[in-house]
């Protein structure tokens, strides 16, 4: 497979801080490539540089054989971007928004309406075609924004946090759509802070934190990095501070994650540690409701690689001003 | 596809999307009409002398108001980003935006003109020069509006900033009284403002007056303002966009 995107030694400074710190990677033609990281990691900045919206501090970005700094117009003909905020024109109807995008992207006149109607059909927006964009629900706006990014049949689709702010059903529909686009041969570059989303959608993932890429690989290979680790999950009726402290002091436990009444322990010595853990819990008077051993997930690998708590990834960015 | 066609699509979309925006109706449509009516009811016969000025004023307010909307409003809702993502260069975006504002301004000014000419029993000499004054002035005012509004975030800020330029121009550009009757050094300021040449050119075309300078010079200077303001707006537009995005 050819590399359709090549990024070399990219940097960007914002307010004296290195938001993007000498990152390099490539994306293969036809793959779904994910940029995974917490908010503020540099995902959106990278995507904005790649599509020509932001000037890099240094480094190069080649998209389909064109340098974004030297041939921005050529690059823009081959790409589509779905920004984090659905930002089509509120006053225009769904249909007019698509036709306008087709006009700007040099779609031949006789094909504009046909393509717009086909996209409305494909994205189940036909019944909303005469509604102004601002009157659509958030999920419908998102769908129309993606449709608008596809009107000129781009080779590469950039999606910045595509499911942020969507309800469960809309997010699921969107993930299916990304899969369908991949089948059609569209290369997809997406940013996300949802680990399961990256795991289910991406062929390869780059984990980014504080402007640096920590690892680039397939989800399976990234998970393999924590294969020697076992995960013990225990559900309890209550978790006291005293119990937490006791568990943190135990030897052989690499990491402890606590959410509500569940404890996940990462260990390389599962057989030895399990009886001791049960003993500690019982001594503290807590009741074990469930106990389970788990295979390491991408989330576990992410935690190992970044040292971050997975809860950090669940924090959404504050919504920007604009038409949501 | 030509860049001019793309600029036309931008202009067409702006015209369709924004002509009903409240700030545009109040500043770009209501204000010029109120000026005309106020002068008409005060002295119906005397309004003839200020008709060219009122038409120039209408063009100024409608073009600059539309320019403020098409840039500031789109920046605020994030839609300007869509143009920056499209395969368009800055020149095309700027031309498209100024074209939309100019077309809106021309529509309002032509509407006012078509009422005033028969009402006042006026006629238009030098028809094509009259048309060119409208076009050149419309473009110059739109570019001036863009230049002012590209640096601010909210529509009301753009309107307020525009008024710093628009209101002094009412008094400095020969709208209500001739530049020649102004005390020194005000005429120097007048010569630096495009509305002065709009009003002077329109006086050539609509009144039995020779004007301040020959008609062809009014046209040439207005054309010069178009090129100057386009270059300046392009420079500032690029700079601001790179700073903000």
Contacts between the chains, C-beta under 8 A, distances in Angstrom:
chain1	res1	chain2	res2	distance
A	48	B	245	7.2
A	51	B	85	6.2
A	52	B	84	7.6
A	52	B	85	7.4
A	53	B	81	6.6
A	53	B	84	5.8
A	53	B	85	6.6
A	53	B	245	5.2
A	54	B	245	5.6
A	55	B	242	5.8
A	73	B	87	4.7
A	73	B	88	7.3
A	73	B	89	6.2
A	74	B	87	7.6
A	76	B	85	6.4
A	76	B	86	6.3
A	76	B	87	4.1
A	76	B	88	7.9
A	77	B	87	4.6
A	81	B	85	5.4
A	83	B	78	7.2
A	83	B	81	6.6
A	85	B	78	5.3
A	87	B	77	6.6
A	87	B	78	3.8
A	87	B	79	5.3
A	87	B	81	6.0
A	87	B	82	6.2
A	88	B	79	7.1
A	88	B	82	7.2
A	89	B	13	7.0
A	89	B	17	5.7
A	89	B	79	5.6
A	89	B	82	7.9
A	90	B	77	6.7
A	90	B	79	7.9
A	91	B	16	7.6
A	91	B	17	4.1
A	91	B	18	7.1
A	92	B	13	7.1
A	92	B	16	7.3
A	92	B	17	5.9
A	96	B	16	7.6
A	100	B	9	6.8
A	100	B	13	5.2
A	101	B	82	7.7
A	101	B	86	7.7
A	103	B	6	7.4
A	103	B	9	4.1
A	104	B	6	6.2
A	104	B	9	6.2
A	104	B	10	7.7
A	104	B	83	7.5
A	104	B	86	4.2
A	104	B	87	7.5
A	104	B	88	6.6
A	105	B	86	6.3
A	105	B	87	6.5
A	106	B	1	4.5
A	106	B	6	7.9
A	106	B	87	6.9
A	320	B	78	7.0
A	321	B	76	6.6
A	321	B	77	7.5
A	321	B	78	7.7
A	322	B	76	7.7
A	322	B	77	5.0
A	322	B	78	4.1
A	323	B	77	5.4
A	323	B	78	7.4
A	323	B	79	7.9
